[in-house]
Amino acid sequence: MEELYLKEKEFQKYLKDNHYTLIAPVNPNLFEPFIKTINKIAPSNVFSTIDDSLSNKDAVKVAIQNFPPQTEYQIYVIISGRGMMLHATLEEYCERYKIKFE
């Protein structure tokens, strides 16, 4: 996991405005339960949004610890704005925005 955390940190400089990274399960069936877990863990108030929760790296790390140890993870990029949210894998994001990142 440390390697994935480092890769995520290194990628921050390539992100466009209102885009952020999220380490989440590779298995699409686990994606929604994982998001719900983060939402429960992340600090919130009346003005909190889903973006506030998902961009909270500490909440993500705690959620990862709550999932089975054999769960595989990858880095996603969340593209948020105007009431909608999309996600792409890091590779898809790099391809879409012509980013060279190893």
PyRosetta script that sets phi, psi and omega in degrees:
from pyrosetta import init, pose_from_sequence

init()
pose = pose_from_sequence("MEELYLKEKEFQKYLKDNHYTLIAPVNPNLFEPFIKTINKIAPSNVFSTIDDSLSNKDAVKVAIQNFPPQTEYQIYVIISGRGMMLHATLEEYCERYKIKFE")
pose.set_psi(1, -33.8)
pose.set_omega(1, -178.4)
pose.set_phi(2, -57.5)
pose.set_psi(2, -39.9)
pose.set_omega(2, 179.5)
pose.set_phi(3, -62.2)
pose.set_psi(3, -39.7)
pose.set_omega(3, 178.8)
pose.set_phi(4, -67.2)
pose.set_psi(4, -41.0)
pose.set_omega(4, 177.1)
pose.set_phi(5, -61.7)
pose.set_psi(5, -42.2)
pose.set_omega(5, 179.2)
pose.set_phi(6, -65.2)
pose.set_psi(6, -43.0)
pose.set_omega(6, 179.0)
pose.set_phi(7, -61.6)
pose.set_psi(7, -43.0)
pose.set_omega(7, 178.5)
pose.set_phi(8, -60.7)
pose.set_psi(8, -44.7)
pose.set_omega(8, -179.6)
pose.set_phi(9, -62.5)
pose.set_psi(9, -43.0)
pose.set_omega(9, 179.9)
pose.set_phi(10, -64.2)
pose.set_psi(10, -29.4)
pose.set_omega(10, -175.6)
pose.set_phi(11, -79.1)
pose.set_psi(11, -16.0)
pose.set_omega(11, -173.8)
pose.set_phi(12, -52.4)
pose.set_psi(12, -36.1)
pose.set_omega(12, -176.7)
pose.set_phi(13, -68.2)
pose.set_psi(13, -14.6)
pose.set_omega(13, -179.3)
pose.set_phi(14, -92.7)
pose.set_psi(14, -9.3)
pose.set_omega(14, -174.4)
pose.set_phi(15, -72.6)
pose.set_psi(15, 141.3)
pose.set_omega(15, 174.7)
pose.set_phi(16, -80.4)
pose.set_psi(16, 167.2)
pose.set_omega(16, 177.7)
pose.set_phi(17, -56.6)
pose.set_psi(17, 141.7)
pose.set_omega(17, 179.6)
pose.set_phi(18, 63.6)
pose.set_psi(18, 16.3)
pose.set_omega(18, 175.0)
pose.set_phi(19, -112.0)
pose.set_psi(19, 144.7)
pose.set_omega(19, 177.8)
pose.set_phi(20, -150.0)
pose.set_psi(20, 161.9)
pose.set_omega(20, -178.1)
pose.set_phi(21, -94.4)
pose.set_psi(21, 156.0)
pose.set_omega(21, 177.3)
pose.set_phi(22, -147.1)
pose.set_psi(22, 125.1)
pose.set_omega(22, 172.1)
pose.set_phi(23, -87.6)
pose.set_psi(23, 123.5)
pose.set_omega(23, -176.1)
pose.set_phi(24, -147.1)
pose.set_psi(24, 165.7)
pose.set_omega(24, -179.0)
pose.set_phi(25, -59.7)
pose.set_psi(25, 145.0)
pose.set_omega(25, 175.2)
pose.set_phi(26, -68.3)
pose.set_psi(26, -40.0)
pose.set_omega(26, -178.1)
pose.set_phi(27, -65.2)
pose.set_psi(27, 116.4)
pose.set_omega(27, -178.4)
pose.set_phi(28, -61.2)
pose.set_psi(28, -24.9)
pose.set_omega(28, 178.2)
pose.set_phi(29, -71.0)
pose.set_psi(29, -19.7)
pose.set_omega(29, 179.7)
pose.set_phi(30, -95.7)
pose.set_psi(30, -10.6)
pose.set_omega(30, -174.3)
pose.set_phi(31, -60.7)
pose.set_psi(31, -51.9)
pose.set_omega(31, -178.1)
pose.set_phi(32, -64.3)
pose.set_psi(32, -46.4)
pose.set_omega(32, 176.6)
pose.set_phi(33, -60.3)
pose.set_psi(33, -34.2)
pose.set_omega(33, 178.7)
pose.set_phi(34, -65.8)
pose.set_psi(34, -44.5)
pose.set_omega(34, 178.7)
pose.set_phi(35, -61.0)
pose.set_psi(35, -42.7)
pose.set_omega(35, 178.7)
pose.set_phi(36, -63.1)
pose.set_psi(36, -38.2)
pose.set_omega(36, 178.1)
pose.set_phi(37, -63.8)
pose.set_psi(37, -45.4)
pose.set_omega(37, 178.1)
pose.set_phi(38, -59.5)
pose.set_psi(38, -44.7)
pose.set_omega(38, -178.6)
pose.set_phi(39, -58.4)
pose.set_psi(39, -36.6)
pose.set_omega(39, 178.8)
pose.set_phi(40, -72.3)
pose.set_psi(40, -32.7)
pose.set_omega(40, -174.6)
pose.set_phi(41, -83.6)
pose.set_psi(41, -41.1)
pose.set_omega(41, -173.5)
pose.set_phi(42, -63.1)
pose.set_psi(42, 140.8)
pose.set_omega(42, 175.8)
pose.set_phi(43, -61.5)
pose.set_psi(43, 143.2)
pose.set_omega(43, -179.1)
pose.set_phi(44, -143.6)
pose.set_psi(44, 162.1)
pose.set_omega(44, 173.1)
pose.set_phi(45, -147.3)
pose.set_psi(45, -172.3)
pose.set_omega(45, -176.8)
pose.set_phi(46, -57.9)
pose.set_psi(46, -31.6)
pose.set_omega(46, -175.1)
pose.set_phi(47, -96.9)
pose.set_psi(47, 2.6)
pose.set_omega(47, -177.9)
pose.set_phi(48, -68.4)
pose.set_psi(48, 146.8)
pose.set_omega(48, 177.3)
pose.set_phi(49, -120.4)
pose.set_psi(49, 170.7)
pose.set_omega(49, 175.4)
pose.set_phi(50, -61.0)
pose.set_psi(50, -34.6)
pose.set_omega(50, 177.7)
pose.set_phi(51, -62.7)
pose.set_psi(51, -38.9)
pose.set_omega(51, 177.6)
pose.set_phi(52, -60.1)
pose.set_psi(52, -42.0)
pose.set_omega(52, 180.0)
pose.set_phi(53, -67.8)
pose.set_psi(53, -51.9)
pose.set_omega(53, -174.2)
pose.set_phi(54, -68.9)
pose.set_psi(54, -25.3)
pose.set_omega(54, 179.2)
pose.set_phi(55, -88.1)
pose.set_psi(55, -0.8)
pose.set_omega(55, 179.0)
pose.set_phi(56, -82.3)
pose.set_psi(56, 101.5)
pose.set_omega(56, -174.2)
pose.set_phi(57, -62.7)
pose.set_psi(57, -34.8)
pose.set_omega(57, 178.9)
pose.set_phi(58, -65.5)
pose.set_psi(58, -42.0)
pose.set_omega(58, 178.6)
pose.set_phi(59, -64.3)
pose.set_psi(59, -38.2)
pose.set_omega(59, 178.6)
pose.set_phi(60, -63.3)
pose.set_psi(60, -43.6)
pose.set_omega(60, -179.8)
pose.set_phi(61, -63.1)
pose.set_psi(61, -39.4)
pose.set_omega(61, 177.9)
pose.set_phi(62, -66.9)
pose.set_psi(62, -41.2)
pose.set_omega(62, 178.2)
pose.set_phi(63, -60.6)
pose.set_psi(63, -41.7)
pose.set_omega(63, 178.4)
pose.set_phi(64, -59.8)
pose.set_psi(64, -41.2)
pose.set_omega(64, 179.5)
pose.set_phi(65, -66.0)
pose.set_psi(65, -24.1)
pose.set_omega(65, -179.5)
pose.set_phi(66, -85.7)
pose.set_psi(66, -8.8)
pose.set_omega(66, 179.3)
pose.set_phi(67, -96.9)
pose.set_psi(67, 159.0)
pose.set_omega(67, -178.9)
pose.set_phi(68, -54.8)
pose.set_psi(68, 141.6)
pose.set_omega(68, -176.4)
pose.set_phi(69, -59.8)
pose.set_psi(69, -25.5)
pose.set_omega(69, -178.2)
pose.set_phi(70, -83.1)
pose.set_psi(70, -1.3)
pose.set_omega(70, -179.8)
pose.set_phi(71, -63.2)
pose.set_psi(71, 131.3)
pose.set_omega(71, 176.6)
pose.set_phi(72, -89.7)
pose.set_psi(72, 142.7)
pose.set_omega(72, -178.1)
pose.set_phi(73, -125.8)
pose.set_psi(73, 157.0)
pose.set_omega(73, 172.1)
pose.set_phi(74, -145.9)
pose.set_psi(74, 169.8)
pose.set_omega(74, 179.7)
pose.set_phi(75, -92.9)
pose.set_psi(75, 129.2)
pose.set_omega(75, 173.5)
pose.set_phi(76, -112.1)
pose.set_psi(76, 156.8)
pose.set_omega(76, 171.1)
pose.set_phi(77, -113.5)
pose.set_psi(77, 127.0)
pose.set_omega(77, 178.9)
pose.set_phi(78, -96.7)
pose.set_psi(78, 126.6)
pose.set_omega(78, -179.9)
pose.set_phi(79, -111.0)
pose.set_psi(79, 111.4)
pose.set_omega(79, -171.5)
pose.set_phi(80, -122.2)
pose.set_psi(80, 143.1)
pose.set_omega(80, 175.5)
pose.set_phi(81, 165.5)
pose.set_psi(81, 151.6)
pose.set_omega(81, 176.8)
pose.set_phi(82, 49.1)
pose.set_psi(82, 46.0)
pose.set_omega(82, 174.8)
pose.set_phi(83, 73.0)
pose.set_psi(83, 10.9)
pose.set_omega(83, 177.7)
pose.set_phi(84, -130.8)
pose.set_psi(84, 158.9)
pose.set_omega(84, -179.3)
pose.set_phi(85, -140.6)
pose.set_psi(85, 130.3)
pose.set_omega(85, 176.7)
pose.set_phi(86, -124.0)
pose.set_psi(86, 157.4)
pose.set_omega(86, 173.7)
pose.set_phi(87, -135.1)
pose.set_psi(87, 152.7)
pose.set_omega(87, 178.2)
pose.set_phi(88, -140.9)
pose.set_psi(88, 154.0)
pose.set_omega(88, 172.5)
pose.set_phi(89, -69.7)
pose.set_psi(89, 163.9)
pose.set_omega(89, 178.6)
pose.set_phi(90, -57.8)
pose.set_psi(90, -41.4)
pose.set_omega(90, -179.1)
pose.set_phi(91, -64.6)
pose.set_psi(91, -43.5)
pose.set_omega(91, 178.5)
pose.set_phi(92, -62.8)
pose.set_psi(92, -41.4)
pose.set_omega(92, 179.7)
pose.set_phi(93, -63.0)
pose.set_psi(93, -45.5)
pose.set_omega(93, 179.2)
pose.set_phi(94, -61.2)
pose.set_psi(94, -41.8)
pose.set_omega(94, 179.5)
pose.set_phi(95, -65.2)
pose.set_psi(95, -45.3)
pose.set_omega(95, -177.8)
pose.set_phi(96, -62.3)
pose.set_psi(96, -41.0)
pose.set_omega(96, -175.4)
pose.set_phi(97, -103.2)
pose.set_psi(97, 12.3)
pose.set_omega(97, 176.8)
pose.set_phi(98, 54.6)
pose.set_psi(98, 48.9)
pose.set_omega(98, 179.7)
pose.set_phi(99, -101.0)
pose.set_psi(99, 131.7)
pose.set_omega(99, 176.1)
pose.set_phi(100, -98.0)
pose.set_psi(100, 107.6)
pose.set_omega(100, -178.6)
pose.set_phi(101, -143.2)
pose.set_psi(101, 129.8)
pose.set_omega(101, -179.7)
pose.set_phi(102, -97.9)
pose.dump_pdb("model.pdb")
